[in-house]
Amino acid sequence: MKVNSMVNLSVQTALQATQLVQVQAIPGALILELAYGTPQNFTGQVIYTHPHCFIHQVAFEKLMRAVELARAADLQIKLFDAFRPQEAQEKLWAICPDPRYVADPAKGSLHSRGIAVDLTLADAQGIELDMGTPFDDFTDQSHQGCTTISVGAQRNRFLLKGLMQSAGFTPIQYEWWHFNGEDPSKFPLLKDQDAPLPMMG
């Protein structure tokens, strides 16, 4: 392979790894409620400098599949978080340095690579299904497989988990709301400056 071809391939691979796209609400299907863009989160602070929702293109495609699956069941996806700039991850770690719930920014979060989502299910009217705990409730009751929550909440978690796995996402042990979309090894950590200019409207 020629040097120029190798350089072009390297540049193309780098661009693909940082390809963030904006996520916008879809009436009746996808609700955006960016928790860290407001003080309504476990920190009580606004964490995001630019409260717009982005995600890597490959994870976006899986998210849209999840939206389709939810809509087929007369449900909606409510999205709390997707791409999280490295600067925001550092703020969260400073407040909650517990690797069960907040990834050490030195190692990097999949959110900061644009390939993870935090979300829940809502009914056709936009009312969240009971999942046993709120989003970002950092207790044992938020863990996958918890049996101390109501039977209805357990069923709702199984529904969410199955739906997301069908869309290509992978759950994690400690947070019922968090799902990973890709192998992180091919995706760099990204900062605020790596996000494209948001579309307004």
C-alpha contacts under 8 A as a table, 3 or more apart, distances in Angstrom:
res1	aa1	res2	aa2	distance
1	M	5	S	6.45
1	M	6	M	6.61
2	K	5	S	5.20
2	K	6	M	6.27
3	V	6	M	5.02
3	V	7	V	6.17
4	N	7	V	5.07
4	N	8	N	6.12
5	S	8	N	5.07
5	S	9	L	6.07
6	M	9	L	5.08
6	M	10	S	6.09
7	V	10	S	5.03
7	V	11	V	6.15
8	N	11	V	5.11
8	N	12	Q	6.05
9	L	12	Q	5.02
9	L	13	T	6.07
10	S	13	T	5.13
10	S	14	A	6.20
11	V	14	A	5.09
11	V	15	L	6.18
12	Q	15	L	5.14
12	Q	16	Q	6.18
13	T	16	Q	5.11
13	T	17	A	6.23
14	A	17	A	5.12
14	A	18	T	6.53
15	L	18	T	5.28
15	L	19	Q	6.06
16	Q	19	Q	5.12
17	A	56	H	7.96
17	A	186	K	6.73
17	A	187	F	5.11
17	A	188	P	6.68
18	T	56	H	7.10
18	T	113	R	7.94
18	T	187	F	7.17
18	T	188	P	7.19
18	T	190	L	7.46
18	T	194	D	7.40
19	Q	56	H	5.54
19	Q	57	Q	6.04
20	L	54	F	5.96
20	L	55	I	5.21
20	L	56	H	4.30
20	L	57	Q	5.87
20	L	114	G	7.02
20	L	195	A	6.44
20	L	196	P	7.07
21	V	54	F	5.35
21	V	55	I	5.55
21	V	56	H	6.00
21	V	57	Q	5.88
21	V	60	F	7.54
21	V	196	P	7.57
22	Q	52	H	7.60
22	Q	53	C	5.75
22	Q	54	F	4.30
22	Q	55	I	6.49
22	Q	198	P	6.77
22	Q	199	M	7.56
23	V	53	C	5.39
23	V	54	F	5.50
23	V	55	I	6.95
23	V	60	F	7.75
24	Q	32	L	7.23
24	Q	53	C	7.29
25	A	29	A	7.85
25	A	30	L	5.24
25	A	31	I	5.35
25	A	32	L	5.65
26	I	29	A	5.34
26	I	30	L	4.73
26	I	31	I	6.72
27	P	30	L	6.41
27	P	31	I	7.35
28	G	31	I	7.86
28	G	76	Q	6.63
28	G	124	A	6.68
28	G	125	Q	7.92
28	G	126	G	7.79
29	A	67	V	6.32
29	A	68	E	7.96
29	A	70	A	7.72
29	A	71	R	6.08
29	A	75	L	7.19
29	A	76	Q	4.60
29	A	77	I	6.28
30	L	67	V	6.63
30	L	76	Q	5.69
30	L	77	I	4.93
30	L	78	K	5.90
30	L	79	L	7.31
31	I	76	Q	7.24
31	I	77	I	6.15
31	I	78	K	4.55
31	I	79	L	6.11
31	I	126	G	7.75
32	L	78	K	5.94
32	L	79	L	5.09
32	L	80	F	6.59
33	E	78	K	6.94
33	E	79	L	5.97
33	E	80	F	5.15
33	E	81	D	7.82
34	L	37	G	5.44
34	L	38	T	7.29
34	L	51	P	7.23
34	L	52	H	7.89
34	L	53	C	7.35
34	L	79	L	6.99
34	L	80	F	4.67
34	L	81	D	5.56
35	A	38	T	5.87
35	A	39	P	7.50
35	A	40	Q	6.07
35	A	41	N	5.60
35	A	80	F	5.48
35	A	81	D	6.76
36	Y	39	P	6.77
36	Y	40	Q	7.31
36	Y	41	N	6.27
36	Y	45	Q	7.63
36	Y	46	V	5.71
36	Y	47	I	5.07
36	Y	48	Y	5.82
36	Y	51	P	7.58
36	Y	81	D	7.64
37	G	46	V	5.46
37	G	47	I	6.10
37	G	48	Y	5.10
37	G	49	T	7.69
37	G	50	H	7.51
37	G	51	P	4.71
37	G	52	H	7.85
38	T	41	N	7.24
38	T	45	Q	6.88
38	T	46	V	4.77
38	T	47	I	7.38
38	T	48	Y	7.99
39	P	43	T	7.26
39	P	44	G	4.66
39	P	45	Q	4.22
39	P	46	V	4.65
39	P	47	I	7.73
40	Q	43	T	7.99
40	Q	44	G	5.95
40	Q	45	Q	7.34
40	Q	46	V	7.92
41	N	44	G	5.49
41	N	45	Q	7.11
41	N	136	D	7.53
42	F	136	D	6.54
42	F	137	D	7.80
43	T	92	L	7.77
43	T	95	I	7.16
46	V	49	T	7.86
47	I	88	A	5.98
47	I	91	K	7.13
47	I	92	L	7.81
48	Y	51	P	5.37
48	Y	88	A	6.25
50	H	192	D	7.78
52	H	198	P	6.84
53	C	81	D	7.36
53	C	82	A	6.58
53	C	83	F	6.84
54	F	82	A	6.36
54	F	83	F	5.34
54	F	114	G	7.32
54	F	195	A	7.40
55	I	59	A	6.55
55	I	60	F	5.95
55	I	82	A	5.76
55	I	83	F	5.09
55	I	114	G	4.78
55	I	115	I	6.46
55	I	116	A	7.94
56	H	59	A	5.39
56	H	60	F	5.99
56	H	83	F	7.64
56	H	113	R	7.74
56	H	114	G	4.87
56	H	115	I	5.87
57	Q	60	F	4.87
57	Q	61	E	6.38
58	V	61	E	5.40
58	V	62	K	6.82
58	V	115	I	7.84
59	A	62	K	5.11
59	A	63	L	6.15
59	A	114	G	7.63
59	A	115	I	5.49
59	A	116	A	7.44
59	A	181	G	5.51
59	A	182	E	7.15
60	F	63	L	4.90
60	F	64	M	6.20
61	E	64	M	5.19
61	E	65	R	6.39
62	K	65	R	4.96
62	K	66	A	6.31
62	K	167	A	5.49
62	K	168	G	6.11
62	K	169	F	7.31
62	K	181	G	7.43
63	L	66	A	5.00
63	L	67	V	6.27
63	L	167	A	7.14
64	M	67	V	4.92
64	M	68	E	6.24
65	R	68	E	5.03
65	R	69	L	6.25
65	R	167	A	5.49
66	A	69	L	5.06
66	A	70	A	6.11
66	A	77	I	7.78
66	A	163	L	6.50
66	A	164	M	5.99
66	A	166	S	7.68
66	A	167	A	5.17
67	V	70	A	5.13
67	V	71	R	6.06
67	V	76	Q	6.77
67	V	77	I	6.02
68	E	71	R	5.12
68	E	72	A	6.21
69	L	72	A	5.20
69	L	73	A	6.71
69	L	163	L	6.78
69	L	167	A	7.84
70	A	73	A	5.22
70	A	74	D	6.42
70	A	75	L	4.86
70	A	76	Q	5.64
70	A	77	I	6.76
70	A	121	L	7.87
70	A	163	L	7.30
71	R	74	D	4.81
71	R	75	L	5.02
71	R	76	Q	5.94
72	A	75	L	7.29
74	D	123	D	6.88
74	D	124	A	5.95
75	L	121	L	6.68
75	L	122	A	5.78
75	L	123	D	4.72
75	L	124	A	5.39
76	Q	121	L	5.72
76	Q	122	A	4.98
76	Q	123	D	5.94
76	Q	124	A	6.39
76	Q	126	G	6.96
77	I	119	L	6.89
77	I	120	T	6.01
77	I	121	L	4.89
77	I	122	A	6.11
78	K	119	L	5.51
78	K	120	T	5.28
78	K	121	L	5.84
78	K	122	A	6.43
78	K	128	E	7.83
79	L	82	A	7.65
79	L	117	V	7.39
79	L	118	D	6.16
79	L	119	L	4.38
79	L	120	T	6.68
80	F	117	V	7.64
80	F	118	D	5.33
80	F	119	L	5.25
80	F	120	T	7.95
81	D	84	R	7.37
81	D	117	V	5.65
81	D	118	D	4.97
81	D	119	L	6.99
82	A	111	H	5.97
82	A	114	G	6.48
82	A	115	I	7.35
82	A	116	A	5.77
82	A	117	V	4.45
82	A	118	D	6.40
83	F	111	H	4.94
83	F	112	S	5.69
83	F	113	R	6.81
83	F	114	G	4.30
83	F	115	I	7.05
83	F	116	A	7.07
83	F	117	V	7.60
84	R	88	A	6.31
84	R	89	Q	6.70
84	R	111	H	5.07
84	R	112	S	4.72
84	R	113	R	7.74
84	R	114	G	7.00
85	P	88	A	5.31
85	P	89	Q	6.47
85	P	111	H	7.69
85	P	112	S	5.17
85	P	190	L	5.84
85	P	191	K	4.53
85	P	192	D	5.26
86	Q	89	Q	4.97
86	Q	90	E	6.29
86	Q	105	P	6.92
86	Q	108	G	7.73
86	Q	112	S	5.52
86	Q	189	L	6.72
86	Q	190	L	5.99
86	Q	191	K	5.03
86	Q	192	D	7.41
87	E	90	E	5.22
87	E	91	K	6.54
87	E	191	K	6.41
87	E	192	D	7.24
88	A	91	K	5.04
88	A	92	L	6.32
89	Q	92	L	5.12
89	Q	93	W	6.12
89	Q	102	V	7.89
89	Q	103	A	7.68
89	Q	104	D	7.94
89	Q	105	P	5.98
89	Q	109	S	7.42
89	Q	112	S	7.30
90	E	93	W	5.10
90	E	94	A	6.18
90	E	104	D	7.87
90	E	105	P	5.73
91	K	94	A	5.20
91	K	95	I	6.59
92	L	95	I	5.23
92	L	96	C	6.00
92	L	97	P	7.72
92	L	102	V	6.98
93	W	96	C	4.97
93	W	97	P	4.68
93	W	98	D	7.50
93	W	102	V	6.16
93	W	103	A	7.21
93	W	104	D	6.39
93	W	105	P	7.08
94	A	97	P	6.04
96	C	102	V	6.76
97	P	102	V	6.62
97	P	104	D	7.17
98	D	101	Y	5.83
98	D	102	V	5.80
98	D	103	A	7.56
99	P	102	V	5.02
99	P	103	A	5.04
99	P	104	D	6.17
100	R	103	A	7.30
100	R	174	Y	6.28
101	Y	138	F	6.70
101	Y	174	Y	6.86
101	Y	175	E	7.25
102	V	109	S	7.92
103	A	107	K	7.29
103	A	108	G	6.34
103	A	109	S	5.24
104	D	107	K	5.51
104	D	108	G	6.04
104	D	109	S	7.12
105	P	108	G	4.43
105	P	109	S	6.43
108	G	112	S	6.72
108	G	113	R	7.96
108	G	189	L	6.59
109	S	112	S	5.16
109	S	113	R	6.80
109	S	189	L	7.79
110	L	113	R	4.98
110	L	114	G	6.44
110	L	115	I	5.63
110	L	116	A	5.45
110	L	180	N	7.05
110	L	184	P	6.43
111	H	114	G	5.07
111	H	115	I	5.83
111	H	116	A	4.83
111	H	117	V	6.93
112	S	115	I	7.72
112	S	189	L	5.36
112	S	190	L	5.63
112	S	191	K	7.47
113	R	116	A	7.77
113	R	184	P	7.22
113	R	187	F	5.69
113	R	188	P	5.68
113	R	189	L	4.81
113	R	190	L	5.82
114	G	190	L	7.78
115	I	180	N	6.24
115	I	181	G	5.22
115	I	182	E	5.95
115	I	184	P	7.67
116	A	178	H	7.21
116	A	179	F	5.72
116	A	180	N	4.43
116	A	181	G	5.59
116	A	182	E	7.82
117	V	177	W	7.99
117	V	178	H	5.82
117	V	179	F	5.48
117	V	180	N	6.61
117	V	181	G	7.83
118	D	177	W	5.13
118	D	178	H	4.51
118	D	179	F	6.48
119	L	177	W	5.20
119	L	178	H	6.73
120	T	128	E	7.15
120	T	129	L	7.62
120	T	160	L	7.10
120	T	177	W	6.05
121	L	128	E	5.85
121	L	129	L	5.80
121	L	160	L	6.76
122	A	125	Q	7.53
122	A	126	G	5.13
122	A	127	I	5.02
122	A	128	E	3.99
122	A	129	L	5.29
123	D	126	G	5.22
123	D	127	I	5.38
123	D	128	E	6.38
123	D	129	L	6.74
124	A	127	I	7.47
129	L	153	A	7.87
129	L	156	N	6.83
130	D	133	T	7.64
130	D	152	G	7.34
130	D	153	A	5.25
130	D	156	N	6.81
131	M	134	P	7.18
131	M	153	A	4.54
131	M	154	Q	6.91
131	M	156	N	6.05
131	M	157	R	5.97
132	G	141	Q	7.38
132	G	142	S	7.59
132	G	149	I	5.41
132	G	150	S	6.65
132	G	153	A	5.10
132	G	154	Q	7.40
133	T	137	D	6.25
133	T	141	Q	6.90
133	T	142	S	6.26
134	P	137	D	5.64
135	F	177	W	6.67
136	D	175	E	7.73
137	D	142	S	6.34
138	F	142	S	6.56
138	F	175	E	7.95
139	T	142	S	5.67
139	T	143	H	7.53
140	D	143	H	5.45
140	D	146	C	7.45
140	D	174	Y	7.56
141	Q	146	C	5.81
141	Q	148	T	6.94
141	Q	149	I	6.90
142	S	146	C	7.13
142	S	174	Y	6.31
142	S	175	E	5.42
142	S	176	W	5.91
143	H	146	C	5.71
143	H	173	Q	5.79
143	H	174	Y	4.18
143	H	175	E	5.26
143	H	176	W	6.04
144	Q	172	I	7.43
144	Q	173	Q	5.33
144	Q	174	Y	6.14
144	Q	175	E	6.54
144	Q	176	W	5.52
145	G	154	Q	7.82
146	C	149	I	6.70
146	C	154	Q	7.63
147	T	150	S	7.57
147	T	151	V	7.87
147	T	154	Q	7.15
149	I	153	A	6.40
149	I	154	Q	6.70
150	S	153	A	5.19
150	S	154	Q	6.31
151	V	154	Q	5.04
151	V	155	R	6.25
152	G	155	R	5.13
152	G	156	N	6.28
153	A	156	N	4.99
153	A	157	R	6.23
154	Q	157	R	5.14
154	Q	158	F	6.27
155	R	158	F	5.06
155	R	159	L	6.16
156	N	159	L	4.94
156	N	160	L	6.18
157	R	160	L	5.04
157	R	161	K	5.95
157	R	176	W	6.89
158	F	161	K	5.06
158	F	162	G	5.94
159	L	162	G	5.26
159	L	163	L	6.05
160	L	163	L	5.15
160	L	164	M	6.12
161	K	164	M	5.27
161	K	165	Q	6.09
161	K	171	P	6.86
161	K	176	W	7.86
162	G	165	Q	5.14
162	G	166	S	6.05
163	L	166	S	5.13
163	L	167	A	6.39
164	M	167	A	5.00
164	M	168	G	6.45
164	M	169	F	5.35
164	M	170	T	7.28
164	M	179	F	7.52
165	Q	168	G	5.03
165	Q	169	F	4.84
165	Q	170	T	5.86
165	Q	171	P	7.58
166	S	169	F	7.34
168	G	181	G	6.63
169	F	179	F	5.76
169	F	180	N	5.41
169	F	181	G	4.63
169	F	182	E	7.58
170	T	179	F	5.27
170	T	180	N	5.01
170	T	181	G	6.37
171	P	176	W	7.36
171	P	178	H	6.27
171	P	179	F	4.60
171	P	180	N	6.40
172	I	175	E	6.26
172	I	176	W	7.33
172	I	178	H	6.54
172	I	179	F	6.50
172	I	180	N	7.72
173	Q	176	W	7.53
175	E	178	H	5.59
183	D	186	K	6.77
183	D	187	F	7.87
184	P	187	F	5.33
184	P	188	P	7.75
185	S	188	P	7.73
190	L	193	Q	7.95
190	L	194	D	5.94
191	K	194	D	5.39
191	K	195	A	7.33
192	D	195	A	5.77
193	Q	196	P	7.82
